[in-house]
Each structure stands twice: as C-alpha cells, then as structure tokens.
Amino acid sequence: MAFAVGFLLTALPRRTQTPAVSAGEMVTFAAALIITTAGALAGQWLISEIAYAGVFLLLSQFAIRRFIGRAAGRRPPAAFVMVPIAALHGILGAGLVAAAEFQNVPPAAGHLGMLFIEQGVFLCLAVGIGGLILPLMSGTPPPPDLGSSPRESWKAIAYANAGAAIFLTFIMEQFGFVRVGPLLRAIVVAVGLGLGGGAWRPPGRTGIHRKLVWLATWMMPLGLIASAIWPDYRVPALHILFIGGFGLLAFGVATQCLVDSSGPATTGAG
C-alpha cells in the first residue's frame, strides 16, 4: 500500500498538472500507514483497519481535488476509474475485518474483508494504473484524457464494469464458488491488462525492467487460475499473484520511475 500511495501521489499531480503533494499530506499518509502496520502486528485489528480505511479517504480527497479543481490542466485516463473502485474495496474490506472483531459477527465477514484487501485493492489498482503505465513503458502513445471523446467515455464504462465484476467474484468465492470466482477474476484481469493496457504484446522498448513488468502483468491472472484449478493449494498458488505479480510489478515500475528521474519525466505526466 505504501508503494501504491507513493506512486499515486506522484503520478496524479503530474498527469493533471496540479501542485505536488504537500509535506503535511505526506506526514499524514505516512502516519496512517505506520499505524495500520503497527496495529496489525500488535493484533489490534480495529485500530489497524480504521487507519487503513483512513489511507483511502485521504487518497480520495487528494485525487478529487486534482481531478475537479480549477487548476487541473488535464484529466486522468479512462483506466483510472478503477482507482476509486480499489478504494471501495479497501474501505469495505477494512470495515468487514474490523467488524469481525465484535461478538455475534460471523467469521465469514472477516474472510470476505481480507479478500477485498489482499486481492481486490491491488488487482483494481494494477488494471487501472496499468492502463497508463504499460503503454508508456512499452513505447506506445499514452492514453487520452477521460471524456476527450465518446470512445474514452465508453472505455471508462468498460473499466467500471470490470471493477464491478472483480467485486462480484469475491462474493461468489465467499459463497462457495472457490473455482469459478478466481477463474472469472483472472479473465477480467487478463482482459483489463491485455487489451486495456496493451500487455497482449511484449514491450517495444529495451530494458529488463520493462520485460519484468510485462511478465508481472501475466503472473497475476496466472496465480488466480492456479488457485482456481487447485483450491486445496490456494495459498501457495496465490504466491504467484502476490510475489510474481504485485511484488515484481512494484520493483519494475519503481525502476522505471528511477529511469525517468534521470531523464525526461514521462511516467507520471503521460
């Protein structure tokens, strides 16, 4: 989550040509992330999840002020519709995990909440942010602004439907569809990254980090498919998603940000 917040706090102002994050905002975000981790380590899940939900509320107000503010020079791409859907997964997941700490709340609530937090948040962020970062890293033109044409408006609707579909697959999995839920989720993610982000073709520019990011995009649906095929080995199968997908993606994108910092700033501006 710290990586995702760091990327969005950099990319959103650059894309919308608005002021950068302030020192006060940085301190607030850092404090919320530290409290989230410290609370989880101490087993204080109520405190941890309140702080975790606070991260998304802070991020939401940060984004909204830059999307609709008068100073905004550009709008985000259609794929960024997935970012508020990711926030919805995070806030609802945090609420369910916190509620599970109380008596008379079924344990299933906490399990569903963890699905939202562990997978829903980052799958939506990967598809949404991937719609911007993947074309830039592969050497293709960056996506247009949301609302710049009817085509972009339809793309936003398609991304919103993808986010809703991801959400519903967790409900399905919670109600016993342990094979169908992850398999449908894998299809949605593969289509979102493959067609929406252009990952159906390898990157057209050189650089090992670009190839690793491309590989990470396909490790995500692969991990979900493995967990669907072998539900008894769900945890080891999901290591493909978490380590090969989320982890490798973070290192690859971070490397691209370092490359941009020593040359033309293209990743966030798009």
C-alpha positions in Angstrom: 0.0 0.0 0.0 2.9 2.4 0.7 4.2 1.8 -2.8 0.7 2.4 -4.3 0.3 5.6 -2.3 3.7 6.8 -3.3 3.1 6.2 -7.0 -0.4 7.9 -7.0 0.9 10.9 -5.0 3.5 11.4 -7.7 1.5 10.4 -10.9 -1.8 12.2 -10.2 -0.3 15.7 -9.8 1.9 15.2 -12.9 -0.9 13.9 -15.0 -3.3 16.6 -14.0 -0.6 19.3 -13.9 -1.6 20.4 -10.4 0.5 21.1 -7.3 2.5 18.3 -5.8 1.7 16.7 -2.5 2.4 18.9 0.5 4.7 18.0 3.4 1.7 17.9 5.7 -0.1 15.4 3.5 3.0 13.2 3.3 3.3 13.1 7.0 -0.4 12.2 7.4 -0.2 9.4 4.8 2.9 8.1 6.5 1.3 8.1 9.9 -1.8 6.3 8.7 0.4 3.6 7.0 2.6 3.2 10.1 -0.5 2.9 12.4 -2.0 0.3 10.0 1.1 -1.9 10.2 1.7 -1.4 13.9 -1.9 -2.2 14.8 -1.8 -5.4 12.7 1.5 -6.5 14.3 0.1 -5.9 17.7 -3.2 -7.8 16.9 -5.2 -4.6 17.3 -7.2 -5.1 14.2 -9.8 -2.4 14.9 -7.2 0.3 15.1 -5.3 -1.1 12.1 -8.4 -1.2 9.9 -9.5 2.3 10.9 -6.1 3.6 9.9 -6.2 1.6 6.7 -9.6 3.0 5.7 -8.2 6.4 6.5 -5.5 5.9 3.9 -8.2 5.6 1.2 -10.2 8.5 2.5 -7.1 10.7 2.4 -6.2 9.4 -1.1 -9.7 10.0 -2.3 -9.8 13.7 -1.3 -6.3 14.1 -2.7 -7.4 12.8 -6.1 -10.8 14.6 -6.2 -9.2 18.0 -5.5 -6.8 17.4 -8.5 -9.4 15.9 -10.9 -12.1 18.6 -10.5 -10.1 21.6 -9.3 -9.8 24.7 -11.4 -6.0 24.3 -11.5 -6.3 20.9 -13.3 -4.7 21.2 -16.7 -5.5 17.6 -17.7 -7.8 14.8 -16.7 -6.8 11.2 -15.9 -7.2 8.4 -18.4 -10.3 6.2 -18.5 -8.5 3.4 -16.8 -8.3 5.5 -13.6 -11.9 4.7 -13.0 -10.5 1.6 -11.3 -8.8 3.7 -8.6 -11.9 4.7 -6.7 -13.2 1.1 -7.1 -9.9 -0.1 -5.5 -10.6 2.4 -2.7 -14.1 1.0 -2.3 -12.6 -2.5 -1.9 -10.2 -1.2 0.7 -12.7 0.8 2.8 -15.3 -2.0 2.7 -12.7 -4.7 3.4 -11.4 -2.7 6.4 -14.9 -2.4 7.7 -15.6 -6.1 7.5 -12.3 -7.1 9.1 -12.9 -4.6 11.9 -16.5 -5.8 12.4 -15.3 -9.4 12.7 -13.6 -8.3 16.0 -17.0 -7.9 17.6 -19.2 -10.7 19.0 -22.1 -12.0 17.0 -20.4 -11.1 13.7 -19.8 -14.2 11.6 -16.2 -15.0 10.8 -17.1 -15.0 7.1 -17.2 -11.2 7.3 -13.5 -11.1 8.2 -12.7 -13.6 5.4 -14.5 -11.6 2.8 -12.9 -8.4 4.1 -9.4 -9.9 3.7 -10.3 -10.9 0.1 -11.2 -7.3 -0.7 -8.0 -6.0 1.0 -5.4 -8.6 -0.2 -6.6 -9.0 -3.7 -9.4 -6.5 -4.6 -7.4 -3.4 -3.9 -4.3 -4.2 -5.8 -6.0 -6.0 -8.7 -8.1 -2.9 -9.4 -5.0 -0.6 -8.9 -3.0 -2.8 -11.3 -5.6 -2.7 -14.0 -6.3 1.0 -13.5 -2.7 2.2 -13.2 -1.6 -0.4 -15.8 -3.8 1.4 -18.4 -1.4 4.4 -18.0 2.0 2.9 -17.2 2.0 -0.1 -19.6 1.7 2.0 -22.8 4.3 4.4 -21.6 6.8 1.7 -20.7 6.2 -0.2 -24.0 6.8 2.9 -26.1 3.2 3.3 -27.4 1.3 6.7 -27.1 -0.1 7.5 -23.7 -3.9 7.1 -23.3 -6.1 10.2 -23.9 -7.9 12.1 -21.1 -11.2 10.8 -19.8 -14.0 12.5 -21.6 -11.9 13.7 -24.5 -14.0 11.6 -26.9 -17.0 9.3 -26.9 -14.6 6.4 -27.2 -12.9 7.3 -24.0 -16.2 7.6 -22.2 -17.1 4.1 -23.3 -13.7 2.8 -22.2 -14.4 4.3 -18.7 -17.8 2.4 -18.6 -16.0 -0.8 -19.6 -13.4 -0.3 -16.8 -16.2 0.4 -14.3 -17.9 -2.9 -15.3 -14.6 -4.7 -14.9 -14.2 -3.3 -11.4 -17.8 -4.4 -10.5 -17.1 -7.8 -12.0 -14.0 -8.2 -9.8 -16.0 -7.2 -6.8 -18.7 -9.8 -7.6 -16.2 -12.6 -8.0 -15.2 -12.2 -4.3 -18.9 -12.5 -3.3 -19.0 -15.7 -5.4 -15.9 -17.1 -3.8 -17.2 -16.3 -0.3 -20.4 -18.2 -1.1 -18.6 -21.4 -2.1 -17.7 -20.9 -5.7 -14.0 -21.4 -5.0 -13.1 -22.3 -8.5 -15.4 -20.1 -10.6 -14.8 -16.9 -8.6 -11.0 -16.8 -9.0 -11.3 -18.0 -12.6 -13.6 -15.2 -13.6 -11.4 -12.8 -11.8 -8.4 -14.0 -13.8 -10.3 -13.4 -17.0 -11.3 -9.9 -16.1 -7.8 -9.0 -15.0 -6.3 -10.6 -18.2 -8.6 -8.7 -20.4 -8.1 -5.4 -18.5 -4.3 -5.6 -18.7 -4.1 -7.4 -22.0 -6.5 -5.2 -24.0 -6.8 -2.1 -21.8 -3.1 -1.8 -21.0 -1.8 -3.3 -24.2 0.0 -6.2 -22.5 -1.1 -8.6 -25.2 2.1 -7.7 -26.9 5.6 -7.6 -25.4 7.1 -4.1 -24.8 8.6 -2.4 -27.8 11.4 -0.7 -25.9 14.5 -2.2 -24.5 15.1 -2.6 -20.7 15.0 -5.6 -18.4 12.6 -3.8 -16.1 10.1 -3.4 -18.9 10.2 -7.1 -19.6 9.7 -7.8 -15.9 6.7 -5.5 -15.7 5.2 -7.3 -18.7 5.9 -10.6 -17.1 4.3 -9.4 -13.8 1.1 -8.5 -15.6 0.6 -12.1 -16.7 1.7 -13.6 -13.4 -1.4 -12.0 -11.8 -4.1 -13.9 -13.8 -1.8 -17.0 -13.8 -1.8 -17.1 -10.0 -5.6 -16.7 -9.9 -6.0 -19.5 -12.4 -3.7 -21.8 -10.4 -5.7 -21.1 -7.2 -8.9 -21.9 -9.1 -7.6 -25.2 -10.6 -6.1 -26.4 -7.3 -8.2 -24.8 -4.5 -6.6 -27.2 -1.9 -3.3 -25.4 -2.7 -4.8 -21.9 -2.8 -2.2 -20.2 -0.6 0.9 -21.4 -2.5 -0.9 -20.7 -5.8 -1.6 -17.1 -4.7 2.2 -16.6 -4.1 2.3 -16.4 -7.9 -0.1 -13.5 -7.7 1.5 -11.7 -4.7 5.2 -12.2 -5.4 5.3 -12.8 -9.1 2.6 -10.3 -9.8 2.3 -7.5 -7.2 5.8 -7.7 -6.0 7.6 -7.9 -9.3 5.3 -5.1 -10.7 6.3 -2.8 -7.8 10.0 -3.3 -8.5 9.6 -2.9 -12.2 7.6 0.3 -12.0 9.9 1.7 -9.3 12.8 1.1 -11.6 11.0 3.0 -14.4 10.4 5.9 -12.0 14.2 6.0 -11.3 14.9 6.0 -15.0 12.5 8.9 -15.5 14.1 10.8 -12.7 17.4 10.9 -14.6 15.8 11.8 -17.9 12.6 13.2 -19.3 9.7 12.9 -16.9 7.2 10.7 -18.8 5.8 8.1 -16.5 3.6 10.3 -14.4 2.8 13.1 -16.9 1.7 10.8 -19.7 
